[in-house]
Amino acid sequence: TINRPPAYLSCASLARELDVSETTVYDMVKRGVLPAPIKLSTGCVRWCWADVQVALASLSGCKIGERRVGKECDLGG
């Protein structure tokens, strides 16, 4: 089986994936680092994991699936 987060994550799940607090998740949204969550209903919001990946990849200048190695992006492996 593939060990990956679900397509849509709660704040608690996203915080766990990023190894930050839930407060930090909302701070990152306010700063424009992470996309805003999708409101499903009153009191129920979720983040699209694909959108989060794109936002985080753009911070490093690398594409999804690549990682920064020194000044270059690399697929790894």
Salt bridges, closest charged atoms under 4 A:
ASP74 OD2 - ARG67 NH2 3.99
